[in-house]
């Protein structure tokens, strides 16, 4: 992992030494800027007991530019589209170099606990969420059982 | 000149009409009159600097601060001075120029490399006590002199600031660059950026983009939208009036910068253009480029701007818009421009209402699009006229100077057609009632005159000068009457 900025090394070190509860982030063997992330579905959310795989990439300009994060596990969520892209302000216009990988992952975990259908990325999911929340929650639970239990179901 | 008497008659009639009026309408008469000046970049820079200096002296503040205030408050100096005098600190905080004191002592630093996830409190005095400090962004320990912060006390090393500015500028941001602290909205002043930013190409971009930001924030100024044109227009009042750039010849609306659109206002034309962009596929499909002759059903392609069509096969005269007989299109009965709404629409089903709404839109769209097409065809007409004049002069039918009236007529025709095109979005959004009826009446009158003029321009002989000038005068008067009554600025 030579050639990586001190900032990235420090962050990686701490992510491994003091992991965030419910989140694991491991750098790729061949690329220190690429992280394999697993987020545990928060309790009291329809994603409970699911293990969601994500990929996180630190671009060349990091930390001046936000990390790129994507869900690899299929998930039924109004702010996540079918390609796994996430609608989260701190990944876009609210990014600040003072934020870190762990703050980003914590925010994504929080997004699973509190979906926001008023700022949707996936329109049909958001509409379903607003029209019949109960049914949407059921679907989210079903998808969690179907896709977030087995690694083979990852989005490619 | 085969009929002397006729020629005499018309010219006599026309000498009474002040046709200078046509070229340069008086200030009070012309609803399109607009005072503006075209400035070069240097002039604008000088002008803006003077405004900045004036604010500096009255508020006794630094130029970079004055510039930020002017930019943030649309260059309304008296308002800025007033608010500054009322409560300077509050005003500067609201303008995101100075940090709120309340927040400084309790700035929450999420970024901490030790001690759990609880964000640590950050105090400048507490942190930089020794000779070195660790930058919270690049995590390097550097000498104290390598660090800077704004009034919010979010302290970072110069190298990180430099990178931050470079990235923001490459995204097109300049006057809007904020502090790097998370959730910190404080704006970074120009002199702070200039003292740190190293890369020459980023610096150049910064000056270029921030200058255009300043112009955009100034209600009296607008960049000419012409490609690669660097002229800036200045007008005392930011009205939606026609501006012509002498340098690149583009004409546009001063207020919104898109193509001039009288009598429609800026918001309406935007709405209309968006609607057209959304629905154009359907509309294009429905209003195809060709129509069949209503009598002999031969397929006809429109090749001139005039709506008065004459079938080359059966010689019948008809109207391109309604396919009705042209005879019925005298000015009093010209109704092609008027959409007839179904009076019982409220009682119909949703389905029928939707179909009726589409019908209404297509009605206006077709006419709007038709004038747009005619306008481009009028360009062709202009070329044809030039070659025709050359031929006529070669054949000794009138002198070249005498024929110039035809070019003037074609030019006026373009102007009238242009205004007419922009009457359709206006009519589309106008509520039913007396005002709409009046508008559509005047629109129909202008339509009729424009068609008369268009027909004549394509066929004029040298002996028609008088008649054509008469038509020109009427058409322009109709156009001005309509604009005078309906152009709201």
Interface residues (C-beta under 8 A of the other chain):
Chain A: X5 X6 X7 X10 X14 X18 X20 X61 X63 X64 X65 X94 X96 X97 X98 X99 X100 X102 X103 X106
Chain B: X109 X110 X111 X113 X116 X117 X136 X137 X138 X139 X140 X154 X156 X160 X163 X164 X166 X167 X180 X181 X182 X183 X184
